[in-house]
Amino acid sequence: MIPYGRQDIDEADLAAVRDALSSDFLTQGPRVGIFEDKIAQVAGAKHAVAANSATSALHMAYLALGLGPGDILWTSPITFVATSNAALYCGAEVDFVDIDPVSFNLSVDSLKQKLVEAEREGKLPKIVAPVHLTGQSADMREIGELAREYGFRVVEDASHAIGASYLGEPVGNGRYSDITVFSFHPVKIITSGEGGMAVTNDPELAQRLRLFCSHGVTRDADLMEARDEGPWYYEQVELGYNYRMTDIQAALGASQSARLESFIARRHEIADTYDRLIDSNLVSTPVRLPDRHSSLHLYVVQIAGGAEKRRQVFEGLRGAQIGVNVHYIPVYHQPYYRKLGFEIGYCPMAEEYYSGAISIPMYPTLQEDEQTFVVDTLHRAVNG
Ligand SMILES: *Cc1c(COP(=O)(O)O)cnc(C)c1O
C-alpha cells in the first residue's frame, strides 16, 4: 500500500529521542522549550506554547481569547472536525463560511457577505478561524482587515502549514491574526508523534495559553492573588487542562524541524511531477498561488462528473493499493453537527469541492515510479 502521507524518521531523530529517554526528564524538561524556540523562529513569532496535539492547542487558543457560552466562532467547513469541535468544548456556537472555488480556503467574499448579515442580526463572531488547507495560506490580509472592521479575533489553523509563507512572510508571524496553531501529527509536515503548538506575539495571550495548557495553575506572582504561603506555593486561577507535550515528543519535533525546509522542497518536487504527469483534460490539479508558498501537506485532485464518479475513481485507486483519502467531508455533514441544526447543502461551494476531491499520495519519500503508478491508475480509473 502506498499511503497518502507518512513520516520520514532518520538516525538523528532516533538519537534525539534516545537522548530524551535516558535524560532526567521525560516531561517538562528542557526539550519542550527548545522545540518551542525553534517553531517560534520558523514562524517568526515572539512566543510559542507546545501542546500534546493541535486540537488541544486550538482549544487553548480559543480559551485564551475568552471564547465561551454565548460566543460564536466561524470557520471553513472544509477542515478536520477539530477546528470547530474545539469551539464547542468552550461552550460556544459554531458557524461555517463557504470556500473559495480556486484555493478551496475560506472565501473572503462569503465572509464579507456573512458579516454584513450577522451585524444586522447582532450575531457577529468573536473568533474567525481560517484553515490553511493543504498548507497554502488563506487570504489573511483581507481577513485581517475585516477583523479590524468588525472587531473579531483571528486564530489561524495552520495544522497543514508549518514552514509555509504568505506575501513573503512566514505563516504564524501574526501580522493578520492573534494566534496560529500548528500540528505535528505524523501525516503533517514534521512530526512529534502527537503534538501541536500555538504561537503569538502577545505576551499576555502567551501567558494565558500556558495557563490553559497546564491546569490553570501558575507560580507567576503577577497572575496570583499572591497570598504567598511559602516556596511551595502555587495558585490555580483558571480551569485549565493537562495538554502538555512530553520531552520525548519535543525531542523528536525539534530534531525533525532541522529538515523542515528540505521536506517542503521535496513536496514541491513531487507536486511538480504530478502537475507534469496528470492529464488536465481528465483531472484538475491543485493551484499554487504565486503570492504565497505552500508547505504542500496534501495534493488534492478534483474529479469531474459528480459524487458517483469520484467514488468509482477512489475505489479504483484503493483497489490498486493506493492509499487515497478525502480531505474533507464538510464538517456540518457530520451527524453531531446535523443534530445542532446544520443541513447538507449549507455551503454550496464546499459541497461542490467535496463531491470531486481525492487526496493522492504526497510525502517526502514518495518515489517517482510510485508517482507514475498513481497517475496511470488515476487516468485508467477516470477513463474506466
Ligand atoms: C490534523 C489537523 C488538526 C488536528 O491536529 P492534531 O494534532 O491531530 O490534534 C486540526 N486541524 C486541521 C486542519 C488538521 O489537519
The ligand as a Gaussian input file, in Angstrom:
#p B3LYP/6-31G(d) Opt

LIG

0 1
 C       -4.551000      17.490000      11.805000
 C       -5.450000      18.650000      11.943000
 C       -5.945000      19.095000      13.178000
 C       -5.716000      18.353000      14.448000
 O       -4.394000      18.095000      14.692000
 P       -3.969000      17.080000      15.838000
 O       -2.540000      17.448000      16.097000
 O       -4.134000      15.713000      15.253000
 O       -4.846000      17.303000      17.011000
 C       -6.698000      20.247000      13.213000
 N       -6.999000      20.920000      12.099000
 C       -6.579000      20.506000      10.887000
 C       -6.927000      21.312000       9.672000
 C       -5.810000      19.344000      10.774000
 O       -5.423000      18.908000       9.575000

